[in-house]
Amino acid sequence: MRTPAATLAPPEFLAPKLLDSNRTLDLRETRRLIRVVLFRVGSQFRICSLLVAFVAAVVALAPGVAGATERALRDHLYDVDFVTPKLGWVVGAFGTIARTEDGGASWHREPSGTVENLFGVDFVDSEHGWAVGRAGTILSRGADGRWKKQESGTQRHFFQVAALDDHRVWVVGDWGAIFYTEDGGETWQDRSLPEDVILNDIFFLDGERGWIVGEFGSIFVTKDGGKTWERQESGVEKTLFGVFFADENRGWAVGLDNVLLRTEDGGGSWLLERGRATSGSLERMGFLEALTNPSLYAVEVVGDLGIVVGDMGTILVSRDGGRTWEREDVPDEWALRWIRALSLVPGSPAGGALVGSGGLTIPVDGGKLRYPDR
């Protein structure tokens, strides 16, 4: 269970509000806006290919119509969640949802009933799960194996979901959005922050302790099951995309420009292990620097195995429980691809998968990455 982005490349939620004509862009926001534009352009420069993909998605994912059960995944994938080393789900562009029962060797599409991009997914067991995405989209899956839309009461984009059990679920997203249900999604409570900040990830260690990360180095913690959220000092200004805790003390957060943070005291203090705390001037930003400091999107540590994923095909692996990290060698053709999410589950050793652009899936089997033959 993953309790620890959008139309073209890493999710559009990186900075959807910067185009507001009533706001003045400072240097930090300007730099971030430029990155958003670059991300959105990515390698998807042919409009016709997008139209073809959209039509294919509508046909495959229309309500009540299941696509071919073992068709190769081609749409961008934004999140993944495994509940056992073999059983897991992915979500992505155009309402894509797919299930694997063999550790990621094959994927079976499940009709989502939506063509909205889905950014987050979390399961509490082999039957009950939630997926969230654009325009306030919340989907739930029950024992009957069908995905159903739930009413969130908002059009704000949701970027991640954390399900504590089949009744209590948390969702975070744009404009400080924090939504919560304690009745399995029959009703959703708006517990959003009063400040305008994009919240990218949420992780709960148990029913009481949880963390949220987002724009401008924001980290929030709750110790009372979400009744209150307090800000923690991250020491960085850059957007954070992912957070994970192995226990009540040891945690990690990752973000823009190769930022990797670690804490040994539950977030009381955060140590910058990779990247820089502040953004440099636009004049000093070079293409080479962008290549050598790719953004990092997600991190998980299970036992001794830790994995971080990000831009430019970046995969960092730890074999000592997240104390040290080494970059994996990946195929050269991945240099312009991004890997958006991962899910690890305990095993002997861990299993799970990594997912990213163009339907990329990388199974984790026996604690090792099984690279696809592409």
N, C-alpha and C positions, 0 to 999 in steps of 0.2 A: 504494500500500500504506500503510495507516495503522499505522505503528509509532511513531508519535511516540514514576434512574436510575430499591415498583416496581410495584406493581400498578395504581395509578391515575394518578399524575402523575410528575414526575421521580422517579427510582428510589427504592424503599423503603429502599435501603441507606444513605440519608442518616443514619439513626441507629437501626438495628433493635435495638441492645442496651440502649437507655436504659430499657427497661421492666423490666430485671432488678431484682427487689425487694431484692437484696443490695447494690445500689449506691446511693450518696447523690448526688443530682443537685446540682451546683453551678450557679451562675448561667449559665455558658456552656452547660452541657448542657441546662438548663431552657429556655433561649432556643432552642436547636437543636431540642429536642423539640417545642416549639410550632410551629416552622417545618415540621417533618415532618408534623405533624397537618394544618396548613393546606395543605401540598402534596398530601397524600393526599385531602383533601376536594375541593380544586380545584373544577372545574366538573362533576365526576361525582357528582352528588348523587342520582341516581335509580337505585336498586338494580336495578330491572327492566331498565334499559338495559344494565347490566353483565352481567346474566344472558343477555340476547339476544346481546350481543357474544361472551360466552364460548361459547355454543352454536354460533354461527356459526364461531368459530375452530376448535372441535373438528371440525366438519364439513369445513371447508376444509383443515385442517392435519393431519388424521389420517394415520398412516403409509400411504404408497402412494396417497394421494388428493390430486391437484393441484387447486387452486382454479382459477377462471376466469383465463386467462393475462393478461388486461389489466384485471382488476377494480380499481377505485379502492381505494387503501389507506385504511382507516379506523381501524385500531388504532394505539395510541401507538407511535411509533418511537423507539428509544433509541440506535441507532448506525448508521453508514453507512461503507462503504469502497469507493473507486473504484480500479481498477488501470490504467485508461486514461480519457481524457476522456469516453468513451462507456459503458464497462463498469463496473458497480458493483453492490453488494448493500446491502440494509438489513435490520435485525433489530428486533424489538419485542415487544409484548405478545402473550401466548397462543401463543408459538412462531412468530410471524410471521417469515418470511424471503422476500424478493423480490429479483429481479434486473432490472436495466435494461441494454439494449444500445444505447440511443439517448440517453444523457446524462440520463436521468430523465424524459423525455417520457412514457414508459409503463413499467409494472412488471409482471413476470411472477412469480407466486408459486411458490415451491419448497417441497415438503413437507419439514417439519423432523422429523416424528415425535415432537414434543413439544408440550405446551401450556404449558410453563414459560416465563415471561418471559425473553427474551434481551436482554442489556444491551450486549454487545460483539461486534464482528466484525472480522476482519482476513484479507486474502488476500495471498499471496506472488506469485501470477500469475493467469492467467485460469481456472485449474482448481482450485488448492489453497488452501483457506481454513479458518478456524475460527470458531465462534461460541460464546459462553459466557453463562451466566445463573444463574437461581435454583437453589438446592439442589445445587450442585456440577455443574451441567449443562455438559458440553463436547461440542460437535458438530464433526465434521470433514467436509469435502467434497473429493472426489478427482476424478480424470480422468473417472469415470463420471457425474459431475454429481449424485450422490446424497449426502444428508447422513446421517451415521452417528453414533450416540452412542458416546462414549469414556468409560471408567471413570476417574473422578478419585479415587475413594476417600474423598470427603468430602461433607458436606451443606452446607458453607459456601457462601454466595452468591458468585459470580464477577461482576465488573463490567467488566473489560476484558481484552483479549488482544492480544499482540504477537507476530506470526510473523516470525521472521528468515529462514527458508527452509522447505522442506517437511519438515524434520526437527526443527528447534529452534523451540520455541514457549514463550512466557511467559504466565502468567495471574495476575491479582491480584484480591483481593476482601475479604470481611469477616474480622474478627478477625485482621488481619495476614497474610492468606493470600497466599502467593507459591508458585505451582506451575510446574514446568518439565518439558518433555519434550525428549529429543534423538533420539527414534526415531519422530517423527511422531504421537505420542499412543498408541502401543502401551502404554507405561508412563508414569506421571506421578510426578515427585519432589516431595515436600513440602519446600519451602525457606522456610516461613513465618517471619515476624519473631517474636521472643519477646514483643513487646509487643502489647497490645490496641488496635489502631488500624485503622480502616477504610481500605483502599487503593482509590482510585477510578480511577486511570488509570496506564498504563505506556507509555513511549515509548523505543524504541531507535533511536539515530542510525546505528549499525552493529553489528557482532557483539560489540563490546567495551563501548561506552558507552551507558548507558541511565539513565532517570529514572523514579521512581514518586512520585505525590502522593496525599495523603489527608487524614484528619481533622487538626484542630488545627494547620493550616499545615505538615503534615509533607511534607518532600521528601527522597527518598533517591536516591543516585547510585551506579552501579557503573562501574568502569573496567576490569574484568577479566572481562567477559562474564557477570556475575551470580554469580560465586563469592563476592563480598562486596558488601554494601550499606552505604554510609555516609550518615549524616544531614547534610543541608545546612540552614543557618539561613535560613529564609524571611523572618523578621522579622514574620510575622503569626500570629495565633492561630486564624484562621478556616479552615474546611474548604476544601480545594482539590479541584476536580473534574477539571481538565484540564491537560495539560502538552504542550509541543511545542518542538522545537529545529530551527532551520534549518541550523545547523552546530555545530561543537564548542564555540562560544562563545555564540552568540545563541540565547536561549530565552525562553519565556513560560509562565506558569502563571495559571490563573483559578480563581475560587471564590466562596464565599458572600458576599452583600452587595456585589456589584460589584467584588470584588477582582481586580485585574490586576497581575501582577508581570512584570518583565523583568530578564534578566541579560545581560551582555556578556562574562562570563568563565566560562562553563560552569556557573554556579550557585555560584561562590565567593562571590558577593554578589548579592542580589536587591533591585531597586528597586521600591517600591510606586508604580504609576502611576495606579491608580484604587482607590476604596474606602478603608476604614480598617483599620489593623492589628489593632485590638482591638474587642471587642464592647461596645456601650454597655449601660447598665442597661435593664431592662424598662420602667421608668417613662419613659425618654426615647425609647423606640421608638414611633414613630407610624406610622399607615398610609401617610401621605404619604412618610415616609422609606423604607418598604418599596417603594413604587412608584418612587422615584427612585434606589434602590440595588438593582436586581434582581440575583439571583445569576447568575453566568456559568459555563457548563458546559464549553465546549470552545473551543480556539484552534488555528489553523493559519496558517502563513505560507509561501507559495510564491512566490519571486521578490519582486516589489514588492507582490503582493496578500496581504493578511492579513485574516482574518475571525474574529470572536469571536461566540458565540451564547449566549443565556441566557433567563431568565424575562421575562415581560411582552412577548413578541415582540421581545426585544432582539437586534439585529444591529449589531455594530461593524465598521467596515471601515477598513483601512489601505491606502493606495496608495504607501507609501514603505517597504515592507519591515518594518512593525511598529514604526516609530519614533513615529508619531502615529496616533490613532484617532478616527473620527467615527461618530456613531450614525446608522444608516439610518432613513429615514422608512418606516414599514410601515403597512398598513391598520389603522384604529382598532379593528376587531373582533379584532385579534390581541393586544389589551392584556392579556387574561387567559390567553393561550396561552404555552407554553414551547417553545423550540427547543433540543434536547438535544445534537445532534452535527453534525459536518460532515466532509467529506473533499474535499481539493483535490489535484489531480494536475497536474504541469507540462504546459504546452502552449503554444500561441502565440495567446493567453495561456492561463491555467489553466482547467480544467474541474472538475466535481464536483457536489456537492449538499449541502444542509442539510436536516435532518429533525427532526421534533418531534411534538407532541401531535396526536391525532386523525388520524394518517396524513399530516401535513403534510410535503411535499417541495418544496424550492426548488432547481431546477437552477442550477448555475453554468456559464455558457456564454460562452466568449470573455472570461473575466474579469469578467463581469457577472451579477448575480443576476436570474433570470427568475421573477418572482413569479407564483404560481398565480392563476387568475381565480376567487377564492372570496370 
